[in-house]
Amino acid sequence: MVASDCGVPQPGLSVGPTSEFSLFFRLKPGQGPSLRAALVDLQETPGYRPGDYGMAVQTIHEARFVMFDDDTRLAFVTSFDGPWDAYMEDFFTSGPAFTDPGSIFLDGKNVLSIVVEIDTSFLWGRDLVGAVAETLTRGTFNVRIERVGRPEVKNMMLAPKEFDPVNRDLEIRDLYNMEDAFHLGDSYQGAYRARLDANLAFWDGLDGKVDWPAEANGSHPLTDLVLADYLIVDVTKPYVEHGTFLEIELAARRGEAHQTCGGRTLNDDVMDTIFTQLVNAGHGPTIRDGVDSATRPATSTFPYLATPNPNPPEPPEHH
């Protein structure tokens, strides 16, 4: 795999049973020394020290990290046994790579925010409503160039191509962005479903067991839920700071009444919810991404925004 700074990663070369790939990254300013120290710690981990055997990621032959351009860029080069999907499964389910706390890319920066308040009397007496954000071009003919309902549907669930048995060469995200979230067209639904069935099955298998058995027609049980890509909110339920994300949808799958307002609150760690549902359906431990909260949490009253960061930004206290 070769990934440029702005390109899409593609599978790398293979020779017989051995494959290789390289990744190149830009480093955040000032993070070179801490990353170098982390790489030294990694090399001192049992199984990763020079001459050690019994490495946690069993399929790897060799792997090398190289910092260059005055510690502003990083290269990762490796070779491994077997196909890409076997390597990724091995990598995600073993080794110390995911034991360290994650980092927040936007720490210390400001994000442009638009907050809209809606009087529920305009909802024609509806209790359950769907919400989605869209970016449209201006003019006589509007083109939808971006939309988001639930987070990371496109990047995590639709982007990977290597597991898709039907449309492995199709970049599907731009097509998906142009869809009306509430009325998917017929033309590409089969492509979306094939991609999701394959990728969701991959996520489910990362812990070595199946928590989402396929439906009678072979579909993954979460495919329809993911394609209904909008936040569902019950305006009759009180606001709850944590635990509302996917609560309505998952309760409906179980045939139970939901208990919360649903939707997605600003301070809820929804990525941990997504990872946990994809990997173990909530039947095992929480699958964490290493980032448990925002550096500066949102407020609990309208418009819910934190005060702006200074310019230039200051590193937060946890750095």
Secondary structure, DSSP 8 states (H G I E B T S, - for coil): -EE-SSS--B---EETTEEEEEEEEE--TT-HHHHHHHHHHHHTSTTTSTT----SSTTEEEEEEEEETTTTEEEEEEEEES-HHHHHHHHHTSSSTTSS----TTTT-----------GGGGTT-SEEEE-EEEE--SSS--EEEEESSTTIIIIIIS--TT-SS-TT---HHHHHTSBTTB--SSSHHHHHHHHHHHHHHHHGGGSS-SS---TTS--TTHHHHHS-SEEEETTS---SSS-TTHHHHHHHHT----S-BS--TTS-HHHHHHHHHHHTTSSS----S--S-SS---SSTT-------SS----TT-
